[in-house]
């Protein structure tokens, strides 16, 4: 009972932090029918600045990080991304009323990472005085790309089996040639082409590109001065505006869920917590193996709980045009994102109890 009281009190305390307060305020504004609006170019500019900041900080920290200390949580992050999609393929994608491609696209989005949620987690930990590894932002692409590649690959292979086409998978994921009958692939070549095509598309997305650019500059150059004088001071202010936008977007997306099966609502509510606990468990293993910090464990859980809101949707739209955006974007932005952000205090409380 004392443990539950501790978690509840910590949760309420964290809700009062600026980051979470702005998210809730945005949802309340949208619910009240406010005409408040941030222009789309401004939103994109804020996101790019935040991703550059996260990438630069991670790159600067990687220069001084031990390879083993970095690689263990990186491999763990990739494992979590794949595990979330595989779990979704056996649960959501098999539910009645859910098209398999829609279920896999939704699982892929939930397995990928939300830059805004990761940034929110960092801000909450900073406000609480909880330390974490500076290279934590470098784990983003490991989980993000692993999840998107797995989801798209599973969806393409499932589509090929449904069509029953004897043909080959092209690099862009399309199927060429063939007739009705047994599915035949030149396994290694076709799957390699499909995976490489997905990897290229994902890495070229604005979010991953900005993050990788920041990582490279932080590792190979000396951007410390501009990082501390420009990016660091702007971080919390820009994040507060982004959280306001995310709150309003989440509320508006809830209407889209009426167009799809109710099981998406159940998934959107429960998946962030379940996925976050998977990430927390993997983070605990990294903690035991390498001394991964409590803050690092929390942020790995936050990344796992989050669902991609920047790199994922355009990647899925391009790779799986037959999937229904109302299903995967509505579930992710309407429910997954706010619940993931509001669950940050839960993972902090668990870390305080166990580490």
N, C-alpha and C positions, 0 to 999 in steps of 0.2 A: 504493500500500500504506500509506503514511504517513497518507493521508487516512482510510482505513478504520480504522486504529488510533486516530486522533484521535477519530473519531465514536464508536467502541466505548468508549473510555475515558471520553468525556464522557457517554455513555449510562449506563454503570455508576455514574458519580459522581452523576448526577441521580437515579438510582433510590434513592439513600440519603437524598434530601431528604424531609422529614416528609410532604409531601403524597402523594407516590407510595408511601411506606412504609406509610401508613395504608390506602391502597387495596389493596395486596398483603396486608396483615394481615387485612383484611376477607375477602378471597378465601380465605385460609388458614383463618380461623375457620369459614367456611361449609363448606369442604372437610372439616374435622375434625368437622362435625356439631354445632358449638357452638349452645347455646340463647340466645346473646346476641341481644337484640332492642331496637331503638329504636322507641318508639310512633309510629304514623303521624302524629298531630298534631304531635309534636316534630319529625319529619322535615320536614313542611310548613312549620313555623315557621322552621326553620333555612334552608330554601330561600328563603323570602320575605325574611328578613333579608339573606341574601347578595345577592339580586337588588336589593333596595333600596340596599344598599351600592354595588354596581356602578353602578346607575343614578344615584345621588347623585354619585358620583365623576366619572362621565362628564358629568353636567349641569354640575357646577362647572367642569370643564375646558373645556366647550364655550363658556362665557361668554368665555373668553380665546383661543379657537382661531380661526385664520384659516379663512374659509369654504372656500377651495380646498383647503387642507390637510385639512379634514374630508371634503369631498364626494368627492374622488378615491378614498380607501379605502372610503367608504360605497357608491359606485357599484360599485366592485370587489367588495365583499362581496355585494351583490345579484346581480351577474353570477355569482359563484361558486356561490351558492345555486341559481340557475337551471341553471347548467352541470352541477352534480352530478346534479340530477334528470333532465336530458336525457340525460346519460351512462347513468344507471341505466335509463332507458326503452329505450335501445338495447342494453343488455347484460342485466342481471338480468331485466327484465320480458319478455325474449324467450327466456329459457332454457327448455329442456324441463322440465316438472314444476312450473313457476312460473306461477301465475295472474297475468294482467296487472295486475289491481287490487292484488294482494299485492306484486308487484314495484315498482309505482309508489308504493305506500304506504311500502315499505321505503326506496326512493330518496328520498322526501320527508322521511322521518325522518332519514336520513343527510345530506341537504342542509340541514336545519334545525340549530339550535345547541343544545348542551348548556351550561346555565348552570354546572353543577358543573365541567365540563371547562374552561370559560373561566376560572372562578375558580381552578381548580388551576393553569392556565397562568400566571396573574398571580402566584400565590403562589410558584411555582417561579422565575419571573423575579426576583421580589423577593428571594428567598433567594440568587440568583446575582448580585445587584447589577446586573441588566440593566434599563436604563430603557426605558419605553414611553410612548406618548401616553395621557394621562389620559382622553381621550374614547373610548378603544377600546371601552368597553361600549356606546356609542351605535351601534356597527356591528352589534350583536346582532340587533335587529329587522329590519334591512335584509336580512341573509342568511336569517334564520329565516322571515320572512313570504314572501319571494320564493320560497323552496323549497317551503313548504307550499302556497301558492297554485298554483304550477306543477304540483305532483304531483296535487293534488285536481282541478284543471281538466283535466289530461290523462286522469285516471281517469274523470271524468264524461263527457267527450267520447267516450272509448273505449267506455264502457258504453252510451252512446246509440247508437253505431254497431252494437254487437253486438246490441242489442235490435231495432234496425231500426224504431224508433218514429218516426212523423211527429208531432212534438209540440214542446213548448217546454221549455227549462230554467228551472226556478223559482229564486228567490233562494237557497233552501236546497240547491240542487243536485239536486233530484228532477226527474223527467221527467213531465209531465202530458199526457194526451191522446194521440191518434195510433193508427195501426194498423201492421201489418207492412208493411215497404217501405222506401223511401228516407228517410234522416234529413233533416229540414228544420228549420232553426233561424232565428229572427229574429236573425241573427248579432250585431249590435252590442248590441241590448237584452238578449238572453238571456245572452250572455257577460258583459256588464257587470254584470247582476244576480248572476250566479254568482260573479264575482270579488269584488264588493262584499260579498256574503254571507260568503264565506270570510275576507275581510279583517276584517270585524266580529267573527266568531267567534274568529279568532286573536288580535286585539287585546284581546278580553274574557277570554282565558284568564288564569289566575292569574299565570303567569310573566311574560307580556308586560305585563299590567296593572301588576304591581309594578315592573318595569323602567321602563316609561313614566312611572309616577308619580314614581319617583326622578329620572328625567331632567328632568321638568317642574319638580320642586321645586328641583333643583340649578341649573337654568338661570334660573328666575324668582324664586327666593327667596334667602335667605342662610343655608343650613343648615350652613355650614362648622364651626361650633362643635360641634353634635351629631354631625356626621360624624366629626370627629377625636377626640371624647371617648367616643363610644359605638360606632359602626359599625366604625371602623378597628381599635380594640383587640380587638374580638370576632372579626374576620374569620378569622384563622388557626385559632383554636380551634374555631369552628363548622365551618370547612371540613374540619378533621381528622375530626370526627365524621361529616360528610357522606361523606367518602371511605371511611370504614369501612363505612357503610351501603351505598354504591355497590358496594364490593367484594363484600359478601355477596349483594347483589341480583344482581350480574353472575353469580356462581357458580350461584345458584339458577335463573336464567333459562336457563342452558345446557341444562337438561333439556328445555326447550320446543323446542329446535332438532331434537330427535329426531322431532318431529311433522311437520316440513316437509322439503322437498328439500335434499339435501346442498349444493347450489349456494349456499344461504344462508350456510353455514359459510365457503365460499370467499370470498363477498362480504364477510361480516362481518370476516374477517381482512385482506383486501387493500384494501377500500374506504377505511378511515380513512387509510392511508398515501398512496394515490393522490389522494384528495380533499385531504389536507393539502398535498401537493406542488402541486396546482392553486392552493390558497390561497397557498402560499409564492411561487409564480410571480407571481400577481397582486400580492402584497405587494411583491415586488421591483420590479415596474413602478411601483407607487406610490412606492417608495423613490427610483427614478430621476427621477420627475416632480416630487415634492414634498418629498423628503428624509424620507419616512416612516422612522421609526427601525427599527433591527434588532429591538428588542423588539416593535414593532408588527407587523413582518413575521411574527415567530414566532407572535404571538397570532392573526393572521389565518389562518395555517396551522392553528393549534390549533382555531379555530372551524370551519374547513372540515373538519378531520379528525373533529370531534365529531359526535354524532347526538343529536337532541333527546330528553331524558328527562323533561321537565316539560310544556312547552307542546304539543309535537308529538303524543304519544299520545292525549290527550283530543280534540284537534282532529280527528285522523284517525278516531277512533272515531265521532265525531258526523257527520263529512262522508262517510265511507266505511264504513258499518256492515257491508257485505258483505266487507270485507277481513279477513284472518285475523290477529289480534293476535299469535298464536304466531310468525308469520313476521316481522312488522316490529318488534314489541317484543322478541321473543326474540333476533333478530339484532342489534338495536341495543344493548340492555342487556347481553345475555349476552356479546357479542364486541366490538361497536363501541366502547362506552364505555371498557372497560379498555384496549383497544389504542390508542385515541386519547390517553388520558391517559399511557400508557407511551411513546407516540411523541413526547411533548414534548421529551425530551432530543435526539432526532434532529433536530428542527427548530432547536433551539438550536445544535447542532453545525454544521448547515448555515449558519446565520446567521453564526456565528463565522468560518467559512471564506470566505464570499462577501461579507460586508459589513465 
